[in-house]
Amino acid sequence: MALVRPLSRVVSSRVVVVGGGIAGLTAALDLAAVGHPVTLVEEGPSLGGLMAQLDKTFPTNDCAMCILAPRLLEAARHPLIDIQTLTQVAALEGAPGDLKVLLSRRPRYVDTAKCTGCGECARVCPKRIPDPFNLGLSLTKAIHLPFAQAVPQAAYITPEACRHVCGSKQKVCTKVCLAEAINFADQPEMHVVEAGAVILAPGARPAPVAGFPGAAHPDVVTSMEFERLLSATGPHGGKLLKPSDRQEPQSLAFIQCVGSRDKEGGAAYCSSFCCLASLKEALVARELTQGRLAATIFYMDLRAQGKEQERYLDTARAQGVELIRSRVTAVHPREDGGLVVRYTDRQGRPRERTFDMAVLAVGLRPESHLPEWAGRLGITLNEQGFIKEGQPFAPVTGREGVFVCGTGQEPMDITMAVAGASAAAQTAAQLLAIGMRPSRFGVPRKAPLPGDEHPPKIGVFLCHCGTNIARIIDPQALADMVRDLPGVDHVEDFLFSCSADATRQMANIIKGRGLNRVVVAACSPRTHEPVFREVLAAAGLNPGYLAFTNIREQCAWVHQDNPEAALAKAARLVAMAARRALELAPLAPASYPVIPRALVLGGGVAGMSAALALADQGFHTYLVERSARLGGLARNLRFTLEGLDPAQVVQELEVEVYQHPNVEVLTRAELISLSGAVGRFRSRVSQGAGEDRRDRHLQHGVVLVATGGREIRPEGSYLYGEDPRVLTQLELEEKISGRDPDLERVRRVIMVQCVGSRTPERPYCSRLCCSEALKNALLIKKRYPLVEVLVLYRDIRAFGLKELAYQEAKERGVVFLPYDPDRPPEVAASLRRPLTVRVWDELLGETVALPADMLVLSTGIEPVEGTGEVARLLKVPRATGGFFLEAHQKLKPVETMVEGIFLCGLAHYPKSLGEAVAQAQAAAIRAAALLFQEKIQQSEVSAVIESNHCRSCLTCLRSCPFGAIFVGEKGLPEIKGELCRGCGICAAECPAGAIHMSRFTDAELSAQVRAALETPRGEEHGERELLRSVR
């Protein structure tokens, strides 16, 4: 089952990653984090891909650029990543571990090493062209920065638009470029890179819409064009205006499946993310228009199969988004300027509605150059034109040493693309692990910057966050209100303060004005504080002098209906941060050595895959499984929709795990306790039962949670457990596998979807149920073609390439009948007669009674028993349904809020066998990045005991939940820095006030409180509004 075997001979440990979208970017960063040098090749002028053009991301409505920009900056600054834009792979020769990659670079006509991104060249350029970043909805110059946060932060000349490239002598841009970065003599060039492996992340392109009736009308836009219309960096600065007359639309239609689920149009598959993208766009559009806009989504099936996506769908309904199951036939213009959407409703009747705008939810198509790539690189494509995988959802291709990830594999959302990219990075690292193992390096640590003894000079930097903040809080008004705060020397605001250009300007301002304290008022410090700490370090200022305040989540978003109150509160928050800045001390964090071992909880397919991935990287791994055998839920599977043999997968993994010298398997074992911190965890595992039970005390640097899931047992539903003819899909699969003679006598099988899922008790989609129904329906039709199969469904969520199985099932005669969740099917049984299933048929407008020889319930997945106790021991929160909560749904899908603890498999959320293996690989490389470090810095927020005030009552020792306090040689309590999590319980409990928290000292907190009780200049009216809104 191992996707690759480590090579015994490796000439180069470098990996070439082709494609600079979010998948390629993630793969590059993950490889660099474990010590592999990376050449990141991007065909366009900058990194970012399609994600850079999005306004928000679902289901959190995070600003897409806000979460992408830190990754772009990290790649630009990483010493092991060499970024080469406007570059393609021209040829690939050699064997894995010793590849020669021929790269072809097109001229940029701007030296990226010299360009400062100042924009002066674009200001004077006389040639205007359609802006490719805004998809032609606005104009830019022939020389321009691709977008504000672009990496590299350098201008690019569009050669076909710039007449100077063609030989003109009037080169006004060169006259204003003080850096002398423009070079019209730039020529194409070829060069060879030696590498051990290649990862292909080519991305995909939006489907063309030219053939859709009505697509040419200016107020009929694609979903990607609509993203740019919503964006603060879009053509209207974040105001939603119709392209035809620049007026705000009052009604908006979203038309799903344009360019997807269209066999005749060349894209029979589903693009996976379009339904959620339209829900997001509808919600954001209504928010931008303060609820004035009416949004309607015309759909065939609403596919909200991902984590928290069902709740997002419920939110959209609750906030007034109209959902109509239908098939749209055309969009026609009206004489009054509106649009008529013609569609067929659920009863098959023709209908029409009038709207101001229409958004075509376009799917993804493979990049047009993939066939050329395939011939050049020695890989194959599947029938849909995507890169063919060696195994379903696996990152391997037909050529050894060449891997694939992202939408080059198949259409997928950002979450799956990121997990798949990390899996590809892990697989490449695994291939190169033995022949040339990267040293336990870490990026060389710089010595801590010294403190600053000069009188405080504070710089305040305010972020618009596009329109996320600026739409509610006027940045200029806020700047005026905080300009005269004590110690403030300079105030500046930026459209996106996390962009490369803004961070460079901030560093220059800090150095130029001699600032020694910095206040940033922006979004969440959890995601962005590290970015601004790097800015301080780049300016030569100790990062400890940064005070960060959140005026987005904690102000703009919660007071969006009252801008005056939001402005008043923002001024108060900035004043509090500025007063705290006066009391800040420099950071000088201590560090401790990492224990290069791993603990994997759960011995299913995900757990075994993760253990093997880490073991192949050279890390001793403990694999702990509660039951007597490895394999988990996969032991109950007999087939998969993609064609994998689950029994073979489990057997091969089990053999490899037991034979691997770096894997120690503990079955009939469970975690009893966990202490310590990232890099130095201590766990107690109890193994065996009764008299044979014994405890093992383990030390390890990371924990991977793969505790798995189980099939929901629908006791009491649809006569399950009362009538033997009522089965679950897994029980049916067992009968099909064993060729049960009962199936020979069956004439009709009825399947009921969403049993135990999408209910108030379990308000989530289990992702697998529709695939299981399709798989078993097809197996029945192939083996017993005369058997009738009816599927009663709410939505058939056959996302991605699973849509092909849905189409095949319909072609083979499987009947799909939708049911209303408010009128669920009912079943009755009688002796010697078939079961009777009654369901409301909307087409007929009446309840129909359907006889059935077998009723199969598509039940969902839930976490295994004991998941809550594991979560309590690990102190990891859980999400909807009891599954473990990841640190960030898009960019950190395998990490938890607790550093050093990772997730994979069904413990995270229901997923297919192939997806579970990919996520296990992703978790493994994120864990390996920590294990490869020799030392980890202690948390800067930790308890400090002032021994001269301590009474030795030991209240702190008894109250510490992490065991970080012990009695020292002098009989006084002391702190183990690596164990302290900075929770502050001991400081709150100490009766003598002898404990304070670093970074939260009494002086800092008192200063903030004093500032909070004062009223900054110009805030009097807003203060009253704020108090009124609170009341």
Steps between C-alpha positions, in 0.01 A plus 500: 500500500799732538471762228880517464805322634793711622781509245838360597684746274412868473712753313289802587249557779357803316136479393362699207141608564321605182212740563479789745136481607398404851580131438848562361568763764402259778712218359802731473464629857454151643807367322711797606382451859656151505825616341456440128608782268216588263482662159147641471413548134203716396391570144345838586664815633412432867401229746149455638298330227121524502487541878662843469200615295239388754335752732407264786526128577225271625379394753669758727476801264865575567655755268680282245795735456532547876571130551697457179733802537692362800570183303623704204730700726627185669592347164667821383716518813583131544871436438431154351240612243611635163204662322513509120204671332414521128664158481397161364645151502633435150635148554558240768771237488654251737385273779349573842765648726700617199273704274599774255223758467534738206328831578401763243454859622314771312630858535339717768689810387530594868778383731324354805814545709505875433129589478358653819136479395462877534256526207654810341541320168129415486409858592673646194430218253267635227365160391185367665402135467230274650614391845550120496475482880154658487414282200466799269241677716740793550808645334865495599823611335726308264754499785341422834518303821272195452322577830585680824619191689679344201809286551745584362424863586612624161340656196437303182484623143235352272710471182215496247362825649824694551632663184842556659558127500447520127775760454356843579753749632260687732536297819345723763493225761878469499534873575310476828645168617764607753592135565589452130302176508345521150689312232346492151791287382382211720496176300354151545738259664534128572675340794518160667416425861614177664233348720401181673126532434239717328154598627247617244243751625375650173164613633198529274314767305140618526274335241417711195143635489478631144246231408261576786190691377525856627862487615599795279282748692715732717288427810547125458835427663692190598553408863866603477404837350250541782777434754689795355186718509465422872865561581646818649775475237244444226378745236260683735702494822274250678168657399265261321401675176360369173756511217241646260406819685700495827181493705448274800299189403182426691474133400755240409473151349766232542489227236680184599686237299604719207786310344462206741278191500477559127594187306426653161706807591803287582485517880285221639652535847397728789742777593446437876505856634251702287196454726683630806662777296155625395371483857801704610461755224129537574568560869781748431291686240212535745744621765652760265153633416390482865230248415343704220591245233283191441716196410362186336698184422373267226648155558464131412661354815641712782833339575615610844701189581793658686557575865264768640353547152153373592485762775612760248210395277260535794645845572437609142139384522452677833642823357255508213683336209233335281577150370310356203559145374473536125670493162572836342465502121595858412546860613350770276522881522186707549437828327503680835852378564418211730558129438250215464612163634309212342501169683316173555378441856483172697165414348638542148310822436663789310546811712668838475618766745640850456833611653739793477810278475589137447807311614605187313656256746769370269688182568863415437664363188850353476763749393524508121873422503464170689505279186827666399632452854408134493707431193789711624513355854407141430172499694147400396164677523163350585192516277400836648840652418640514855830341600444131557578378851669173584228444764176689578582835661865393534770748398692249286495510120596242239861621508706420806632807674228724356207584729180699463273706723219752494249552223740348249374168643129577497274789601514563877467779754788676674488275807549184297759668277708601803479153657586339166795733452640409841451133410696549178776676693514215752512239226788680326684539831439133575647401163818698570519419872773237520732595216539861609326573826483870583675578823303592810554857412230752532566832334804645678376690802599860537617629834228690685498869416594725792253717686469873437573741786395819319176684587206326334407613148188316387399431141134413447415302186133460408372238256195537274500120445357580157148596599470265797597782737482813284137441399397543866782705656626810319882457503569873457267592786661233717847631412399852602361373833818315602763734358543695825513204738791509748821383339359474147743636243353371174168362368464321166221297339518229232244329280657164597764540767615139454596549134865489402494865397337613827735300721800642317365852544439434870858383550631809320281731709617334823863545403458843342316657792687314773184339637557263791142391575244384243122467516323307224120522485383233259341155510575195715840479673465123489564502125685827440705601803799291378501701174541832682756363741712422197451860386641626831791261476571612141508859627747403773245528780440226756161332417400534864427867437193415289150561640233343279130580525216335313259758357345261246347200685476688830370828360405546133327166460304510826391864459441507125149640550634797697808659337520784751515259793754289312721803441480596868588151611787476249646824633476362853669172398786682327541730801521196729761337273704822484499534878604136533781558250658747741542215753624226267829319556724335239463129425785266588336154482670190637500171312508129573602189302246303295437130562507359144225242552129496416184358654216401265162436662292261291604206286262536209607574145575865582695415817707229332572726200613784726719268706673360191554848355673616817693176539637530146627847593702336776279572804415232753120485511266348758176378341228460764177313416214431746382178337690177453553551127607779272283617213215699653178554306672401174486137617125515439537625143507262205507744207552869430340712232846581360598134466732455798499164679464598869598155625822510301573855616456402865702182464795670327506783751482259791793295370711811435424645842598185688815454293624859517786538751389853593137411583404360840142367498299496823161329453230470768646825629364844577627839608457562874676833542701757309725776636775720367501719192592490135834329455495349851173314561473231767217251473381202696350220293320207660531174307322168546213403730452348843812354655693554178436873505810714527592863454757637258653843554595653166686815402450654157502832320164486320160331514296399195131433564350237270241351736257439216123482468219247491181442308194647670264223610150627417319308773128578491510662155321342205453171693876448522571233760141379477482362147796309347420647158608844622879538471771763502722553197790321671278199571384498138862520386577190709214313331617604153858398578393160631250451215225448755223280351240745636601737220395241239141530623488879518304685233514855634746678729415843641773714651431795732765770524597726794397259777660634816662795323377851418271483802471725806691234699774475237489820293771396256532308175698178534657547155519124429136392500412596141820335373417183695150493351634552147765232549256237627231594247750449218622172648141372515422609142819338371454171685120485506388711201132413539479642853332842520689755709331818623690766694297743712715807553515863615804590288729260320839627612712329238770766499805502276550197280235312702248671273607253230375213719170686549457530124590133450246394762225690321605350168478151652146562614539608862207731580561807717196652672541814715320527832422797721668481845178641647321197349750217546425151365302260720531122502253229600544123518260209473545124508581321174477826306761756393571804707296808407680832472282810477649822372363830373556531124520869417468439128167320547398713796400200711635230729601181319532154653803305378545129574855398592666165562788675670530842660855635527576795726787731407615576851760756588831494686557610857815510716590177680409449861749665733578792268382747763742360758791518254407860423500578873842343551648682201314824579395519135154648432241320291278626218148418386421132547783445745779487243831663593535868410785603273704818547378655174261333261670614180871530567553284810257211449722244679621715790316568825492799730755318718845527347652161429167313475376408151189343346422258219236258379149463637601660830504826304187442289344226282701436185586230249781249538721688253432834665583353842838375375577839340410684819717262702793582273424870546494469879828307489697769319364774726606291799840423344565873464498523880696181557781610267565804718772458758340748739162668548456840652300517820176690503564870554189512720586317818466535873772679698524447878633789706667297776532794739118520517432126503356346821563136392130415536524292177157611378660551160635145491158353578317718247731453198326266250823437307736393780729792421567596865725307737669562836861602451807445717422804715151372579339759276287428191674531164380492139591242235499737206443237231187372676339836576221583253449855627141440608535731803312281750786505749526880482128531566507251789813630681377664824822701537500640146849355457445373145465704184481401135766613259345706218201559733667677790310708754656812348378411150148407612466803727608728217235346272230539765590865552484561126165322479354734762607812315317651202728570201460825309197507271339193651226651719210437261629157400536410868130559551421290192723220627334496842158507336589203274629301797184563699 
